[in-house]
Amino acid sequence: MSSAPTSQSPAADVPVRPPTSAPRHSAVENILGILTGCFVVSLGLFLLKSCQAVTGGTAGLALLVSYAVDVPFGIIFIAVNSPFFVLAVWKKGWDFTLRTIGAVVLVSVLEPVHSAVIGEITIAPLYGVLGGNLLTGVGLLILFRHKASLGGFNILVLILQERFNWRAGYVQMGLDVTIVLAALTVVSPMMVVLSALGAAVMNLTLALNHRSGRYLVS
């Protein structure tokens, strides 16, 4: 007696392969993405500045310097980032560099806009530090998705991640420790402790959500 034919799904013999490519972001999507990322980052920096906190990266360094000298944050932020643009051109190319320069300038312009529109606010330090760093981390993720950054350490850690597969968030966290500790010369020890906690939140956000090779859309 012949055995009955076994039923089989038509797709059973077709191997399932992971996608190797994905549609790229259009020029309009990149522009809107960078604008959104810069807005979110600048709002986070506004919260940090409102409670006299610092964070990591060149943004944190610019905040730290702005507390010590009477120079607007935006001017300091652009000046601190300028040397890193050379590294970006060398390692990442003109496309990434121009997007990053645009993002740095845009954040520098938007940060005082929040101050002008919202005005001076009184905010609980814990909320301001954690909320500001979380917003900054989310904004950086958006910029990374659209092949941009906020310059400085962001450029360095992205290069290290692509070359050695080191997690961008963890490397950034190590660099940020120095900046946060340097804040002891400007702000209170308690604010330094809160700033360190906030910087850890920002970098953990990056480490958990940005891994080399995971995201195909560019």
N, C-alpha and C positions, 0 to 999 in steps of 0.2 A: 504494500500500500504506500503510495507516495505521500510524503508529508505535505500538509497544507502550506501554501506560500505565506511567509510572514509579512505582515504589513509594516511599512517603513515610511517615515516622513520623507517627502521629496527632497528636503534640505539636509537629510541625515548624512549623505556622502559628501556634502560641500564643507570643506574646512572653514572654520571661523578664524579669520585673521584680524588682528587689531588694525585700525586705520593707520596709514602711514603719512597721510597728509590731511589737511583741513583747510577750508576756505580762509584766506587771509583777511585781516581787517582792511576795509576800504580806507581811502584817505580821509573821508568825512568821519568815519568811526574812530580813526586814530586821533583826529583833531578834537572831537568831542570827548574821547577817553582821556586825553591829556588835560583838557580843560577841567573835566570832572575831578581827576586825580589831584590837580593843583589846588582846586577849591577845597577839597576835603583836607589836604595837608595844611593849607594856610589856616583853615578853621581850627585844626588841632593845635597849630602853633599859637594861635590867638588865645586859646584856653590856657596853654602852658605859660604864655607871657603874662596873662591876667593874674596868675598866682605866683609869678616870679620863680617858675620852675625851669629846669633845663632838661634836655633829652640827649640822645646820642647823635652821631653823624655831624656833618657840617652845619646842619640846621641847629643842633644843640650848641655847637661851638659858637655860631653866630649869636644865638640868644645869650650865651654866657658873656661874650664880649660886649654885647649891647647893654648889659646890666652894669658893666664896669666903665664904659665910655659913652659920651653923649653923641652917638652916631646912630642913625636909623638902622634897624635890623636888616632891611633890604640891601642897603649898600654893603654892609658887612658880609651878608650872605653871598652876594655876587663876588666880592673880593676874595673870600675864603675859597670859593669854588674855582676861581680862574685857573690856578695851576693844574687842577685835575682835568681841565678840558683838553690839555695837551695829551695826557694819558689816554683820554677817551678817543681822540682822533687816531692815536697810534694803535690802540688795541681793538677799538670797537667800530671805527670808521666814521665818516662824516654824517651819515644819516642818524645814527644814535646820538652823536655829539650835538648836532643841531637841535634835535628834539629835547635833549637834556638842557642845553642852554636856554631854550624857550621855556622849559618847565621851571628852571631856576629863576629866570626873570619874572615869570608869571606869578610864582609864589611870593617873590619879593614885592610885587605890586599889590597882590591881593591881601597880604597880611595887614597892612595899614588900612585897607578898605573896611575890613571887619571892625577895626577899632573906631573908624569914623562912623560907621552905620550903627553898630551896637553900642558903642561908647564904653567907658570904663565899667567893669562889672566886679562885684564881690562874689567870689566863688570858693567853695570849700576846697582846700588844697588837694585832698585825696581824690575828689571827683575831677578836679581840673587836670591833675597829673595823669590819672589813669585814662580819663576820657580823651585828653589831648593826645596822648601817645597812641591810643587805639585808633583814633582818627588818622593820625600821621601814618601809622602802619598800613591801614586800609588804603589810604591815598597812594602810598608807595607801591602797593600791589597793583593798583590800577595803572600806574605809570609803567611798571615793569611789563605788564601785559601788552602795552603799546610801545614797547622798545624805547623807553625813556627812563630817566632816573632823576634824582635831585643832585647829581654830581657828587664830587668829593668821595667819601667812603663808599657810597652806593656804586660808583664806577669800579672802585677797587674790589669790592666784594663780589660783584657780578663777574668780573674777570677771573677771580680766584675760583668761583663756583664753576664756570665754564671750563677752566683749564685743569683744575684738580678735583672737581666735584665736591668742593667744600660747601656746606650749607650757608647760603648768604646770611640768614638770620643769626646763626651762631658766630660766624666771623665778625659780623657787625657788632654783636653783643660784646665780644672781646675788646674791640676798638672803643666802644662806647664807655666802657668802665673808666678809661683814662679821663674822658671828658667830664663824666659825672663826678669823679673824685676831685677834679680841678675846680668844680663848683664850690668846694669848701672855702675857697678864697673870696667868694662873692656872696653866697647865700648861707642860711643857717644849716647846721648839721641835720636837723629834722627834714628840711626841704631836700637836702642831698639824698637822704634815705628814701624819701618818696620819689625823687627823680630817678634813682636807681631802679626802684620797683617799676616805675612807668616805662623806663627804657627796656626793661626785661619784657614787659607786656608787648611793646612795639616789636621787638625782635622775635619774640615767640610767635607773634602774628605772621611775620615774614617766614620764619622757619617752617611753620606748619602748613603754609599755603603757597609757598614758592619753591619748587624743586626743579632742577635742571631736567629737561626731557619730558616732564609730565604734561605740559600744555602744548598743544599743537597749533593753536591759532596764534598768528603773529600779526 
